[in-house]
Amino acid sequence: MKTSHRQGRVAFLLNANAKQVTAKKRMLAELIPSRDLYFSSSLSEAEAMINKIMAEGYSYIFSGGGDGTAVSTINLLSRYAKKMPEHQVPRIGVLSLGTGNALARVLGARKPEEDIKAILNGRQLKPLSVSMVETADGLLTPFAGIGYDGELMNDFESVKKLFSLSPFKKFFTSFLGFTIAGVLKTLPRQAGRQLPLVRVKSSLPAYRIMRVKGRDEEIYLGEGFDLYQGVAPLICVGTITQLGYGIKMFPFANKRPGYMHLRISAVPLATCLSHLYPSIWQGTFRHPELYDFLVKDVTIESNEGLPYQFAGDAMGYKKQLFFKISHAPVGMASLYKVPKKIGMPTEPLMMPLN
């Protein structure tokens, strides 16, 4: 696959449906040269825009519209790279638009207009590689899970929307708003609900993260191991520390190259909400019923369908899921210095570029 060692043109692909995008569309359109600005309002439109961008030979694509838009861009480019391996594939940057913005936060994104101006003024983009979680059907994402995490995020969004025009907007878009959403919406829905029985297993080498003398230590478990069996209302995997909204759900995501962080929680939701800030938000929460692993693959089986979230978007209910670490990291780009451990490629990039 062709590569380039000079900074080339940058395309901006924005989700026209994403929150914030509509209000800022005119302002962004004034900032970005029209030839480099692409809007999409559906997956088919996004795919058509990707094909146009590839035909124009851009070196970078900056997506805007939240984690769902960024992950959609990653997967569309991945599909294109498989079909046309001889073509240069752009590195992917992320603007902080829409909801969640886990990838944008990890990449150090600031206000979208500030980042766009910096790009157009020629600031050097810093290449990096980010490992991904891969699903059974080959889709890539930095995080996914089943359980009440998806419900919590949806409830938080509804609370933010309800108070979007209120003078207390800032209050309800913080961790306090997240707590209120959990207490008033998610928790009552969970009350009296029978907890699902799950079985979680891995076929490849795996490690358990355990607290030893006040430190988080990796304990090697071996291969083909049953990691957990019992009740668990929350199971999630991630290759970046963020879940979205600044929540550090996967503090061990970058601990070992070639592994993803698997988190299994049997902690009552009320306990989680009472420890949301600062410990859960900052990734320091530990509990006897919180189980952390580093895995290369994982199979999750449940006796009932559980709400499935993929990059923060609700994807229905699933009784069985399979995840593995992607065979190679994704080529991304940032305007700012980011932690070295975000991308730790152990194999050639799936999307190589300069």
C-alpha positions in Angstrom: 0.0 0.0 0.0 1.3 3.4 -1.0 2.6 5.7 1.7 3.7 9.4 1.8 6.2 11.2 4.0 5.0 14.8 3.6 1.9 16.5 5.1 -0.7 16.6 2.4 -4.3 17.8 2.0 -6.9 17.5 4.8 -10.5 16.6 4.2 -13.2 17.3 6.8 -16.1 14.8 6.9 -18.9 16.0 9.2 -22.1 14.2 10.3 -24.9 16.6 9.4 -27.2 14.9 11.9 -24.8 15.0 14.9 -25.6 17.3 17.8 -23.7 20.6 17.7 -23.1 20.2 13.9 -26.3 21.9 12.8 -25.7 25.0 14.9 -22.0 25.2 13.8 -22.5 24.2 10.2 -22.5 27.7 8.8 -19.5 28.8 10.9 -17.5 25.7 9.9 -18.4 26.2 6.3 -17.0 29.7 6.5 -13.7 28.4 7.9 -13.1 25.4 5.7 -12.6 25.7 2.0 -15.7 24.3 0.3 -13.6 21.8 -1.8 -12.3 20.2 1.4 -15.7 20.1 3.3 -17.9 17.0 3.1 -21.2 16.5 4.9 -23.1 13.2 5.3 -26.4 12.4 6.9 -26.4 8.6 6.5 -24.1 5.7 6.2 -24.6 5.4 2.4 -23.8 9.2 2.1 -20.7 8.8 4.3 -19.5 5.9 2.1 -20.0 8.0 -1.1 -18.1 10.9 0.6 -15.2 8.5 1.5 -15.1 7.4 -2.1 -14.8 11.0 -3.3 -12.2 11.8 -0.7 -10.1 8.8 -1.8 -10.4 9.8 -5.4 -9.1 13.3 -4.5 -6.0 11.8 -2.9 -6.3 13.4 0.6 -3.7 12.5 3.2 -5.9 13.1 6.2 -9.6 12.9 7.0 -10.9 14.7 10.1 -14.3 13.4 11.1 -16.8 15.4 13.2 -19.9 14.1 14.8 -19.0 12.1 17.9 -17.5 8.6 18.4 -20.1 7.0 16.1 -19.0 9.2 13.2 -15.3 8.6 13.9 -15.8 4.8 14.1 -17.9 4.8 11.0 -15.1 6.6 9.2 -12.6 4.1 10.5 -14.7 1.2 9.2 -15.4 2.7 5.8 -11.7 3.3 5.3 -10.9 -0.2 6.5 -13.3 -1.6 4.0 -11.9 0.6 1.2 -8.3 -0.5 2.1 -9.3 -4.1 1.8 -10.9 -3.6 -1.6 -8.1 -1.3 -2.9 -4.9 -2.2 -1.2 -2.8 -0.4 -3.7 -4.3 3.0 -2.7 -2.9 5.3 -0.1 -5.3 5.5 2.8 -5.6 8.7 4.8 -4.8 9.0 8.5 -7.9 9.8 10.6 -8.2 12.8 12.9 -11.2 13.6 15.1 -12.9 16.9 15.8 -14.8 17.3 19.1 -18.3 17.5 17.7 -21.4 15.5 18.6 -21.6 13.3 21.6 -19.2 11.1 23.7 -16.0 12.2 22.0 -13.9 9.5 23.6 -11.5 9.4 20.6 -11.4 13.1 20.3 -10.4 13.4 24.0 -7.8 10.7 23.7 -6.3 12.5 20.7 -6.2 15.8 22.5 -8.8 17.6 20.4 -9.8 21.1 21.5 -12.7 23.3 20.3 -13.4 22.3 16.6 -13.0 25.8 15.3 -9.6 26.1 17.1 -8.4 22.8 15.6 -9.7 23.6 12.1 -7.9 27.0 12.1 -4.7 25.3 13.3 -4.9 22.7 10.5 -5.6 25.4 7.8 -2.7 27.5 9.1 -0.4 24.5 8.5 0.3 23.2 12.0 2.2 19.9 11.7 0.0 16.8 12.3 1.4 14.1 14.5 0.9 10.5 13.3 0.1 7.8 15.7 -1.4 4.3 15.7 -4.4 3.2 17.8 -5.3 -0.4 18.4 -8.9 -1.3 18.0 -11.4 -3.9 19.3 -12.7 -6.1 16.4 -16.1 -7.7 16.4 -17.1 -11.1 15.1 -18.2 -9.5 11.8 -15.0 -7.5 11.4 -16.1 -4.1 12.6 -13.6 -2.0 14.5 -14.2 0.2 17.5 -12.2 1.6 20.4 -14.8 0.3 22.9 -18.0 -1.8 23.2 -20.0 -3.5 25.8 -23.2 -5.0 27.1 -25.2 -3.9 30.2 -26.2 -0.7 31.8 -23.3 1.5 30.4 -25.2 2.1 27.2 -28.4 2.8 29.2 -26.5 5.3 31.3 -25.0 7.1 28.3 -28.4 7.4 26.7 -30.0 8.7 29.9 -27.3 11.2 30.2 -27.9 12.4 26.7 -31.7 12.8 27.4 -30.9 14.9 30.6 -28.5 17.1 28.7 -31.0 17.6 25.9 -33.8 18.5 28.4 -31.6 21.2 30.0 -29.8 22.4 26.9 -31.5 25.8 27.0 -31.5 26.1 30.7 -29.2 28.5 32.7 -28.1 25.3 34.5 -26.9 23.7 31.3 -23.2 23.5 32.5 -24.3 21.7 35.7 -26.3 19.1 33.8 -23.5 18.4 31.3 -21.0 17.5 34.0 -20.5 14.4 36.1 -23.3 15.7 38.3 -25.7 15.5 35.4 -24.5 12.0 34.7 -25.2 11.1 38.3 -28.7 12.6 38.2 -29.4 10.7 35.0 -28.4 7.5 36.7 -30.3 8.1 39.9 -33.5 9.4 38.3 -33.7 7.3 35.1 -31.3 4.3 34.9 -31.5 3.2 38.6 -35.3 3.0 38.8 -35.4 1.0 35.5 -32.9 -1.4 37.0 -34.7 -1.8 40.3 -36.1 -5.3 40.8 -34.6 -6.5 37.5 -33.1 -9.9 37.8 -29.4 -9.8 37.1 -28.3 -11.8 34.1 -26.0 -14.9 34.3 -23.0 -14.6 32.1 -20.0 -16.7 31.1 -16.9 -15.0 29.9 -14.0 -16.9 28.4 -10.8 -16.3 26.4 -9.0 -18.7 24.0 -5.7 -16.8 24.0 -3.2 -15.7 26.6 -4.8 -13.5 29.3 -3.9 -11.6 32.4 -5.9 -10.7 35.5 -5.3 -7.3 37.0 -5.3 -7.6 40.8 -4.6 -5.3 43.7 -1.4 -6.5 45.4 -0.1 -4.5 48.3 -1.8 -1.4 47.1 -0.6 -1.7 43.5 -2.4 -3.0 40.3 -0.4 -6.1 39.2 -0.8 -8.3 36.1 -1.3 -12.0 36.9 -0.8 -14.4 34.0 -3.7 -16.8 33.6 -2.6 -18.8 30.6 -4.6 -19.7 27.5 -8.2 -21.1 27.0 -9.3 -19.8 30.4 -12.9 -19.3 31.8 -12.5 -15.7 33.1 -15.8 -15.4 34.8 -19.1 -17.1 35.5 -22.0 -15.5 37.4 -24.1 -12.4 37.5 -22.7 -9.3 35.8 -24.9 -6.4 34.7 -21.9 -4.8 32.9 -19.2 -6.2 30.6 -17.1 -3.9 28.4 -13.9 -4.0 26.4 -11.7 -1.1 25.3 -8.4 -0.2 23.7 -8.4 3.4 24.8 -8.8 4.6 28.3 -11.9 6.7 27.6 -15.5 5.5 27.4 -16.8 9.0 26.5 -17.6 12.2 28.3 -14.2 12.0 30.0 -15.0 8.8 31.9 -11.8 6.7 32.3 -13.6 3.3 32.1 -10.5 1.4 30.8 -7.5 2.5 32.9 -5.5 -0.6 31.8 -6.2 -0.3 28.1 -2.6 0.7 27.3 -0.9 -1.5 29.9 0.3 -4.3 27.5 0.9 -4.1 23.7 -1.4 -6.3 21.7 -4.1 -6.6 24.5 -7.4 -4.9 25.2 -8.9 -4.1 28.6 -11.9 -6.3 29.6 -13.9 -5.1 32.5 -16.6 -7.2 34.2 -18.7 -5.6 36.9 -21.0 -7.2 39.4 -21.0 -4.0 41.4 -24.5 -2.7 42.2 -25.4 0.3 40.1 -26.2 2.4 43.2 -22.7 1.8 44.4 -21.2 2.8 41.0 -23.3 6.0 41.0 -22.2 6.9 44.5 -18.5 6.5 43.5 -18.9 8.1 40.0 -16.8 11.1 40.9 -13.9 11.2 41.3 -12.9 7.5 41.4 -14.9 6.0 38.5 -14.6 9.1 36.4 -10.8 9.2 36.9 -10.2 5.4 36.6 -9.2 4.8 40.2 -12.3 2.9 41.4 -11.5 -0.7 42.7 -14.0 -3.1 44.2 -14.1 -6.8 45.1 -16.8 -7.3 42.5 -15.0 -5.4 39.7 -12.9 -7.8 37.6 -10.3 -6.4 35.2 -8.4 -8.5 32.6 -6.0 -7.9 29.7 -7.1 -10.2 26.8 -6.5 -10.8 23.1 -9.9 -12.2 22.6 -13.1 -12.8 24.6 -16.4 -14.6 24.2 -19.4 -13.4 26.3 -22.5 -15.6 26.7 -25.6 -14.6 28.6 -28.8 -16.4 29.6 -30.7 -13.3 28.3 -30.3 -10.5 25.8 -28.4 -7.6 27.2 -28.3 -4.0 25.8 -25.3 -3.8 23.4 -23.4 -0.6 22.8 -20.9 -0.2 20.0 -18.7 3.0 20.3 -21.4 4.4 22.5 -24.3 3.8 20.1 -27.1 1.4 21.1 -27.2 -1.7 18.9 -30.1 -3.7 20.3 -29.8 -6.8 22.6 -27.3 -9.6 22.4 -27.0 -12.9 24.2 -23.5 -13.8 22.7 -20.7 -11.6 21.6 -17.1 -12.1 20.5 -14.3 -9.5 20.5 -10.7 -9.6 19.7 -7.8 -7.2 19.4 -7.5 -5.9 15.8 -4.8 -7.6 13.8 -3.1 -4.2 13.3 -3.6 -0.6 14.6 -5.4 2.1 12.7 -3.4 5.1 11.4 -4.6 8.3 13.1 -3.4 11.9 13.5 -3.4 14.5 16.2 -2.5 18.2 16.4 -1.2 17.8 19.8 1.2 15.7 21.8 -0.5 12.6 23.1 0.6 9.8 25.5 3.0 7.4 23.8 1.1 4.4 25.0 -2.1 5.3 23.0 -0.7 3.4 20.0 1.6 0.5 20.5 1.8 -1.3 17.1 3.2 -4.7 17.2 2.4 -5.4 13.5 2.3 -3.3 10.3 -0.4 -0.7 10.2 -3.7 -1.7 8.6 -3.9 1.8 7.2 -0.2 2.9 6.7 0.6 6.5 5.8 3.3 9.0 6.3 
